[in-house]
């Protein structure tokens, strides 16, 4: 049976007192949750499961834009300014693996690629095999990263560009803007 979430209530845990407190913005949500529980319970005791999970701030669109701009510069540098060869997506996959994204390598029928693309954010063909099969590298990508995880990855991209000897004024400008408090 599929799980049915009745609501998500934002709370703050205070370890000094061992208490939970509903956030100000969560008071309306709390009332809605109680109303929904009353409707479902029909006046009888109702067994429920409460799930507690930390709040993770998702990556920002500005972080995402910067990441792709840097990956494009990285790919251009790998290619020596020529078209073709290493793509920004190739650089993205490399950095994803280094900075914690879960990557699955799968051997599948070539006809299954469209199905995989519906399940994974990124499906990269690694090798074409016999009998209409192929090896693919699949990941959910950085869309599941928190702001801190994507920050670590962007810092790593800047580090990689420096290791590669990239001396692009645009990278310098990006770095100065990125490292401002």
C-alpha positions in Angstrom: 0.0 0.0 0.0 1.4 3.4 -0.9 2.1 5.8 1.9 -0.2 8.8 2.3 1.3 11.9 3.7 -1.3 13.9 5.6 0.8 17.0 6.0 4.3 18.3 6.8 4.6 20.4 9.9 7.7 22.7 10.3 9.0 22.5 13.8 12.2 23.4 15.6 13.9 21.1 18.1 15.6 22.7 21.1 18.1 20.2 22.6 18.5 22.3 25.8 14.9 21.6 26.8 14.1 18.5 24.7 11.1 20.3 23.3 9.7 20.7 19.8 8.0 24.0 18.8 5.9 24.6 15.8 7.4 27.4 13.6 5.3 30.5 13.4 4.5 29.9 9.7 3.6 26.3 10.6 0.6 27.2 12.9 -1.8 27.3 10.0 -0.5 23.9 8.7 -0.8 22.4 12.1 -4.5 23.3 12.2 -5.0 21.8 8.7 -3.3 18.6 9.8 -5.5 18.2 12.9 -8.6 18.8 10.8 -7.5 16.2 8.2 -6.8 13.7 11.0 -10.2 14.3 12.6 -11.8 13.7 9.2 -9.9 10.4 8.7 -10.4 9.1 12.3 -14.2 9.4 12.2 -14.2 9.9 16.0 -12.2 6.7 16.7 -8.5 6.4 17.8 -6.3 6.3 14.7 -2.8 4.9 14.6 -0.4 7.1 12.6 3.3 7.2 12.1 5.2 10.4 12.5 8.4 10.8 10.4 11.1 13.2 11.5 13.6 14.5 8.9 16.0 17.4 8.9 15.2 20.3 6.7 17.6 20.6 3.8 17.8 23.9 1.9 17.8 23.0 -1.8 20.3 24.4 -4.2 19.5 27.7 -5.7 19.0 28.6 -9.4 22.0 31.0 -9.2 24.2 28.1 -8.0 22.9 26.0 -10.8 23.6 28.7 -13.4 27.1 29.3 -12.1 27.9 25.5 -12.1 26.9 25.1 -15.7 28.9 28.3 -16.8 32.0 26.8 -15.1 31.4 23.4 -16.6 31.2 24.9 -20.1 34.5 26.7 -19.5 36.0 23.4 -18.2 34.9 21.5 -21.3 36.2 24.3 -23.6 39.6 24.1 -21.9 39.7 20.3 -22.2 38.9 20.6 -25.9 41.6 23.3 -26.5 38.9 25.7 -27.9 37.9 23.2 -30.6 34.3 22.0 -31.0 33.4 18.4 -30.1 35.2 16.1 -27.7 34.5 16.7 -24.0 31.1 18.2 -23.3 29.9 20.2 -20.2 27.8 17.1 -19.4 30.9 15.0 -19.3 32.5 17.4 -16.9 29.3 17.4 -14.9 29.3 13.7 -14.5 32.9 13.7 -13.4 32.3 16.3 -10.8 29.1 14.7 -9.6 30.9 11.5 -8.9 33.7 13.3 -7.0 31.2 15.3 -4.9 28.9 12.6 -3.8 26.1 12.0 -6.3 25.0 8.4 -6.4 25.9 6.9 -9.8 24.5 3.6 -11.2 26.2 1.8 -14.0 23.7 -0.4 -15.8 23.8 -2.9 -18.7 20.5 -2.6 -20.5 18.8 -3.2 -23.8 19.4 -0.2 -26.0 15.6 0.2 -26.4 15.3 0.8 -22.6 17.1 4.2 -22.7 13.9 6.2 -22.9 12.5 4.3 -19.9 15.7 5.1 -17.9 15.5 8.7 -18.9 12.1 8.8 -17.2 13.6 7.4 -14.0 16.9 9.2 -13.8 17.8 12.8 -14.3 20.8 12.0 -16.4 21.5 8.9 -18.5 24.9 8.8 -20.3 25.8 6.1 -22.8 29.1 4.6 -21.8 29.5 1.7 -24.2 27.5 0.0 -27.0 27.6 -3.8 -26.6 26.6 -6.8 -28.7 23.0 -8.0 -29.0 21.4 -4.5 -28.9 22.7 -3.9 -25.4 24.6 -1.0 -23.9 26.2 0.2 -20.7 24.9 3.4 -19.2 25.8 5.7 -16.4 22.8 7.0 -14.6 22.4 9.6 -11.8 19.8 11.9 -10.3 22.3 14.7 -10.7 22.7 17.7 -8.5 19.0 18.5 -8.4 18.9 16.6 -5.1 21.8 18.5 -3.6 21.4 20.9 -0.7 22.9 24.4 -1.0 25.9 23.2 1.0 26.5 20.1 -1.2 26.3 22.2 -4.4 28.6 24.8 -2.8 31.1 22.1 -2.2 30.8 21.0 -5.8 31.2 24.5 -7.2 34.2 25.1 -5.0 35.6 21.8 -6.4 35.0 23.0 -10.0 36.9 26.2 -9.2 39.7 24.1 -7.8 39.7 21.8 -10.9 39.9 24.8 -13.2 42.8 26.2 -11.2 44.6 22.8 -11.4 44.0 22.8 -15.2 45.7 26.2 -15.4 42.6 28.0 -16.7 43.2 31.7 -16.7 40.0 33.0 -18.0 39.0 36.5 -16.8 35.4 35.3 -16.7 36.4 32.5 -14.2 38.2 35.2 -12.1 35.0 37.3 -12.1 32.9 34.4 -11.2 35.2 33.5 -8.3 35.3 37.0 -6.9 31.5 37.1 -7.0 31.2 33.6 -5.5 33.6 34.2 -2.7 32.0 37.5 -1.5 30.4 37.0 1.9 
